[in-house]
Amino acid sequence: MAEPVTLAVIGAGNRGGDVYAGWCLAHPDQARVVAVADPREARRNLVGDRHQIPPERRFARWEDLLAGPRLADGVIIATPDQLHVEPALRAMELGYDILLEKPIAPTREEVLKVARAAERLQDRGGSVTVAHVLRYTPFFSTLKGLLDAGRIGHVVSIQYTENIGYWHFAHSYVRGNWRREATSSPMILAKSCHDLDMLRWLVGRPWVRLASFGSLLHFRPEHAPPGAPERCIDGCPASESCPFDAVRFYVEALADSTGWPVSVITHDLSREGRLQALREGPYGRCVYRSDNDVVDHQVVSLEFAGGVTAAFTVCAFTEENTRTLKLMGTHGEIRGHLEKGELEVRSFVPQGTRGSGREVLHVPAGAGHAGGDDGLMAAFVGRLRARKEGRVPEEALTSLAESLESHLMAFAAEASRREGRVVEAG
Ligand SMILES: NC(=O)c1ccc[n+]([C@@H]2O[C@H](COP(=O)([O-])OP(=O)(O)OC[C@H]3O[C@@H](n4cnc5c(N)ncnc54)[C@H](O)[C@@H]3O)[C@@H](O)[C@H]2O)c1
């Protein structure tokens, strides 16, 4: 049996510490976490203890983990959005194979800087894989296979909706880490670079131009119910009718849950621990009195090479937390629902026999981004193993070159939304 590959984790939060390092715990024959960097001592030691990492390999600063020489076969960079660039550039200098959380960086200039550095890696060894997990889901890879097999002829147009889910939006984009552009990224980048990447991948052609609209419409102080206090826990008169009541959500509805999103609000998941987090931390704030500024809905109209079009909607105000889409081709259409794992293919032939060309595929949905988290880790670790065994690893499905365009599309959409103009690629 081959030795497991070794990994260093920079940013031991939800993604680095729980999702990716968690995958290694579930697959000990394939990968081991041997070093960790996180300024939060509790997280550092939690992950350090889970993986039996010796004290000298637990770092408070990523700079020390990456001081050189290399400590592992690969490194996972899962720091907050604003803290991806510097560790990524340094890890590239050391020739690491890198799994870099999306977004690559919050600004166009920084993304291009990382991309230029990644281009030079070929001479030096190492690689950058961007964590665009959706490409690794059975749902989207099956859909891509259907398109490549010509099941609906040539794709002409796509409708794609990212249904964030009202509670998820309130958690991450009103109260949580992604609520302010200055401390994270524009919402279309933070949340939807995955989906813009999917559109680009499914269409299989470069984008040509786009236009975008959207705003922060609802989660504003003027929409607070009369008498609503700063925190839900302080006796809000509207608690019964408010969909965003934090006590009902984190303490009552999720009482039996210890995973995301409650694991984000506190380490003490007892009832009292949760209540304390709601009294003191950001997740207890009234959604109308937070310091959020990112949009709560946005649409992007896109034209790709050859005249293919797409209409993308991302919205907070949905009951489901999933992606739904309809692809219209010259010989048929496909409707998809990610969470249900459902792909319905309707063929236009044979003509005149409506319904006979209909097939519904059920794709296993899986946990963690519909199986994408596991798929990404398996592929990343597989490439590390190939390199370790002297084989040439396959190009990642989400190499930095592949992932770049989605980020440029997101920046263009943001420019269009703010400036009220059509933005051309290039
Ligand atoms: N691929 C996906 O689908 C997906 C999903 C969610 C989040 N993300 C992205 O993953 C990244 C991490 O998100 P998260 O939800 O794990 O956030 P998190 O806040 O749970 O984790 C980030 C961790 O980085 C640590 N950190 C902060 N400064 C650091 C430093 N200087 N050196 C080392 N560690 C440092 C924090 O202490 C924290 O533990 C973000 O960029 C986020 O946008 C990607």
The ligand as a Tripos MOL2 file, in Angstrom:
@<TRIPOS>MOLECULE
LIG
   44    48     1     0     0
SMALL
NO_CHARGES

@<TRIPOS>ATOM
      1 N1        -15.2310   26.3700   -1.9920 N.am      1 LIG1
      2 C1        -16.3410   26.7160   -1.3780 C.2       1 LIG1
      3 O1        -17.4070   26.3110   -1.7750 O.2       1 LIG1
      4 C2        -16.2980   27.6240   -0.1770 C.ar      1 LIG1
      5 C3        -17.3370   27.6080    0.7500 C.ar      1 LIG1
      6 C4        -17.2400   28.4520    1.8660 C.ar      1 LIG1
      7 C5        -16.1350   29.2770    2.0070 C.ar      1 LIG1
      8 N2        -15.1590   29.2900    1.0580 N.ar      1 LIG1
      9 C6        -13.9700   30.1560    1.1880 C.3       1 LIG1
     10 O2        -13.0350   29.4940    2.0410 O.3       1 LIG1
     11 C7        -12.2800   30.4560    2.7840 C.3       1 LIG1
     12 C8        -12.3800   30.1210    4.2740 C.3       1 LIG1
     13 O3        -13.7340   30.1590    4.6490 O.3       1 LIG1
     14 P1        -14.2420   29.4950    6.0050 P.3       1 LIG1
     15 O4        -15.7080   29.3860    5.8880 O.co2     1 LIG1
     16 O5        -13.4370   28.2930    6.3250 O.co2     1 LIG1
     17 O6        -13.8930   30.6740    7.0330 O.3       1 LIG1
     18 P2        -13.4620   30.5080    8.5650 P.3       1 LIG1
     19 O7        -13.5200   31.8800    9.1280 O.co2     1 LIG1
     20 O8        -14.2370   29.4140    9.2140 O.co2     1 LIG1
     21 O9        -11.9400   30.0380    8.4780 O.3       1 LIG1
     22 C9        -10.8660   30.8800    8.1380 C.3       1 LIG1
     23 C10        -9.7300   30.5480    9.0950 C.3       1 LIG1
     24 O10        -8.5780   31.2880    8.7020 O.3       1 LIG1
     25 C11        -7.9200   31.6810    9.9070 C.3       1 LIG1
     26 N3         -6.9880   32.7660    9.6440 N.ar      1 LIG1
     27 C12        -7.2090   34.0990    9.7250 C.ar      1 LIG1
     28 N4         -6.0650   34.7500    9.4910 N.ar      1 LIG1
     29 C13        -5.1050   33.8170    9.2830 C.ar      1 LIG1
     30 C14        -3.7190   33.8730    9.0090 C.ar      1 LIG1
     31 N5         -3.0590   35.0410    8.9340 N.pl3     1 LIG1
     32 N6         -3.0310   32.7100    8.8450 N.ar      1 LIG1
     33 C15        -3.6710   31.5240    8.9610 C.ar      1 LIG1
     34 N7         -4.9950   31.4120    9.2230 N.ar      1 LIG1
     35 C16        -5.6970   32.5460    9.3650 C.ar      1 LIG1
     36 C17        -9.0520   32.0590   10.8290 C.3       1 LIG1
     37 O11        -8.6280   32.1200   12.1750 O.3       1 LIG1
     38 C18       -10.0440   30.9590   10.5540 C.3       1 LIG1
     39 O12        -9.8670   29.8570   11.4170 O.3       1 LIG1
     40 C19       -12.8520   31.8140    2.4190 C.3       1 LIG1
     41 O13       -12.0610   32.4000    1.4150 O.3       1 LIG1
     42 C20       -14.2180   31.4830    1.8660 C.3       1 LIG1
     43 O14       -14.7310   32.4280    0.9690 O.3       1 LIG1
     44 C21       -15.2150   28.4710   -0.0200 C.ar      1 LIG1
@<TRIPOS>BOND
     1     1     2 1
     2     2     3 2
     3     2     4 1
     4     4     5 ar
     5     4    44 ar
     6     5     6 ar
     7     6     7 ar
     8     7     8 ar
     9     8     9 1
    10     8    44 ar
    11     9    10 1
    12     9    42 1
    13    10    11 1
    14    11    12 1
    15    11    40 1
    16    12    13 1
    17    13    14 1
    18    14    15 2
    19    14    16 1
    20    14    17 1
    21    17    18 1
    22    18    19 2
    23    18    20 1
    24    18    21 1
    25    21    22 1
    26    22    23 1
    27    23    24 1
    28    23    38 1
    29    24    25 1
    30    25    26 1
    31    25    36 1
    32    26    27 ar
    33    26    35 ar
    34    27    28 ar
    35    28    29 ar
    36    29    30 ar
    37    29    35 ar
    38    30    31 1
    39    30    32 ar
    40    32    33 ar
    41    33    34 ar
    42    34    35 ar
    43    36    37 1
    44    36    38 1
    45    38    39 1
    46    40    41 1
    47    40    42 1
    48    42    43 1
@<TRIPOS>SUBSTRUCTURE
     1 LIG1         1 GROUP 0 **** ****
